[in-house]
Amino acid sequence: LRSAELGSPKGRRHAATMRFFASALVLLAAASAPAVVLAEEAAAGAETFEFQAEVNRLMDIIINSLYKNKEIFLREVISNGSDALDKIRFLAVSDKTALDSKKELEIRISFDKDARTLTIADSGVGMTKADLVANLGTVAKSGTTNFVEAMSGDASGDLSLIGQFGVGFYSVYLVADKVRVRSKHNDDGQHVWESAADSSFSVWEDATGESIGRGTEITLYLKEDAGEFLDQDRLEELVLRYSEFITFPIYLYKSKTETVELEDEEDEEDLDDEDEEDDEEGDEDLDEEDDEYEDEDEAPRTTTVTNWDWHQVNSESAIWARDTSDVGDDEYRSFYKTLSKDTADPTTWIHFKAEGEVEFKSILFVPGQVPFDMYDSYHNKNAQLRLYVRKVLITDEFEDLVPRYLNFLRGVVDSDDLPLNVSRETLQQHKVLKVMGKKLVRKALEMLRKLAQAKEKGDDDEDDGDDEDDEDSEGDAEDDEDPYIGFWNKFGKNIKLGIIEDSANRSKLTKLLRYKSSKSGEGFTSLEEYVENMKDWQKAIYYIAGESVETVEASPFLEKCQAKDVEVLYMVDPIDEYAIQHVTEFDGKKLQSVTKEGLKFGDEDEDLEKRRMALYKETFKPLTDYLKTLYGDAVTKVAVSKRIETTPTVIVTSQYGNSANMERIMRAQAFSEKQNMAMMQTQKTMEINPRHPIVARLNEVVKAEGDDEAMSDLAWLLLDNALMQSGFEPTDFAAFSTRALSIISKGLTLESTDLLPEIEVPDEPEEEEEEDDAVDLDDFEDEGSDEL
């Protein structure tokens, strides 16, 4: 039966508890009182009764209620066989003759379509007659558990067995009407156990059957709806899915169809006779002779032959169970391709063993290419991690074990002691899973951190060499692409989603961020590199969000930063601003948007700047008051700016409001509504450049002439220009167009913009003249015939 290594006292208690739970739950169906026993320690007058069960009903519950998928039976039977092989191998350590009856340790699967039978045989320890009666005849009795408990404490710790609950064998009745078990133990003769999953079973000595040497052979007489398990491709698929990494070889008796050429001796003799006759006739009728040869040079006769042979299915080894120093890079790459069915090599991987509250071994891979549907259904996509218990697949449908932003990971997790349901198809909700999830996330981020530092480490190693070699290696390093940048271009969006979703690991994820910047050129920069390159007086990390690198590079908000030679990060991914809202500072430096209020640089003389701003405000108060009155609710206020150099005006937003880029993204949402957009629009402040000639001239005109229509048009055009340069849309497109055309008209000194009369079309020439000039081809034909 299914068995497990439960050497520790805690493990044995867990197994006993689960056996009791499995048995008690189903046995409570029917209870009666055949025997009454007075409890010695019970209260006076109390009686103790034993539970009774209706066997047919009990078997029906076990068979049809524990398992969701019929295909699970093959995994259970193979696991039983693996446990039996482990037992005989363990016994052979102390008993050298244990393997004399059969040296090979293997599992073999065969089927017979005509008889509708499926046979799974192993060369394991086998069962005596008593074992058949006790183990197969007693529900929820695990032979493996008894085997482990019979071992000494130290010896049992060396076992790695699977079975635990003692009900796995009965999953065969999901697909079979009748099951026959032939088994041979070294200490007993060969016996047969047979049952149709009713209230009885039969056991007899197999005196007439073929000897199996040692081990167990299970023959399933399949139900009518279980014909799929007589297909060799389906069986091979199930073995590869659930038992690919079982330690022992699994062989499948399968057919292979080949096309072979038939040898026709009579045809060959006839051809030889014809060749001799042709030689005697000489070279006459060469064309006919060639035709004869062409006719006789026909394709060889073939036939289709079906050959049956044993083929090993599980050729891959469970490399996660080995020490990391014993596994080469090529083995990791090959294992990844087998696991993920991917054709590209993985970008990186990490192989580790976790110890503590829960122990497990794992290998995590980062794919080398992005799946085509990576973000199509992000919220429904889980990481493709496969859970194994002692190399037997339990599930590959993880939910909530690792955060959703790590759904690009591929890999395996193998634990010897997990809180599994009796069916072994699902994990019980347990705090152990949370602990495991935290360790997996920590290791995954550690793997990405090492990948991010790989190029830096390589550069440091090159610096330790000779100067001449150092120059060459630096040139080579520049040519080589940073492996982390390759990862970032593929899965950078996942890291940003992690910033939003995973507050516990946000500090680690922040170190993995990469951005284009005003000084990065064609490359990327990290927040750590940004801080290292900051000016001594710089107190904040500056960034700007926009639609593209080209857009932000042309933004007027960069003018002052460029003048001060300050680096600015470019956030051009739609998710960037969502993510950066969760990162208020890094390494003690606040993150500051250059498009929002509160922008300060640390190199100014605060007292001097304060007095200068006071003078500017007083000087331009007429213009700022006029513009605020004219614009009304279009802007919150009009102020003098110290963030721009050559641009006359810009629009900035409040410190905690949406930027122009965020408004653009929200407006483009498929389910955005005008009412909600109006509520989410941020407060806008128009900042004027006191040193710009246009602003200075406007201030003089306002002082001298006050308000008129021309001045109003210029002021509104100035606002529209500021909005568009700052990334916003004009407040009124129609009014903007009218004002722009008005200014064009004035620039061309047009007296009126009334439409001109339509152009007159001249009359067409008369058709009669064209008819006179036309040539009659019939006349030419008549003249030609007369001459002839």
Buried (B, 14 or more C-beta within 10 A) or exposed (E): BBBBBBBBEEBBEBBEEBBEEBBEEBBEBEEEEEEEEEEEEEEEEEEEEEEBBBEEEBBBBBBEEBBEEBBBBBBBBBBBBBBBBBBBBBBBEEEEEBBEBBEBBBBBBBBEEEEBBBBBBBBBBBBBBEBBBBBBBEBBBBBBBBBBBEBEEEBBBEBBBBBBBBBBBBBBBBBBBBBBBBBBBBEBEBBBBBBBBEEEBEBEEBEEEEEBBBBBBBBBBBBEEBEBBBEBEBBBEBBBBBBBBBBBBBBBBBEEEEEEEEEEEEEEEEEEEBEEEBEEEEEEEEEEBEEEEEEEEEEEEEEEEEEEEBBEBBEEBBBBBEEEEEBEEEEBBBBBBEBBEBEEBBBBBBBBEBEEEBEBBBBBBBBBEEBEEBEEEBEEBBBBBBBBBBBBBBBBEBEEBBBBBBBBBBBBBBBBBBBBBBBBBEBEEEEBBBBBBBBBBBBBBBBBBEBBEBBBEBEEEBEEEEEEEEEEBEEEEEEEEBBBBEBBEBBBBBBBBBBBBBEEBBEBBBBBBBBBBBBBEEEBBBBBBBBEEBEEEBBBBBBBBBBEEEBBBEBBBBBBBEEBEBBBBBBBBBBBBBBBEBBEEBEEBEBBBBBBBEBEBBEBEEEEEEEBBEEBEEBBEBBBEBBBEBBEEBBBEBBBBBBBBEBBBBBBBBEEBBBBBBBBBBEEEEEEEEEEEEEBBBEBBBBBBBEBEBBBEBBEBBEEEEEEEEBEBBBBBBBBBBBBBBBBBBBEEEBBEEBBEBBEEEEEEEEEEEEEEEEEEEEEEEEEEEEEEEEEEEEEEEEEEEEE
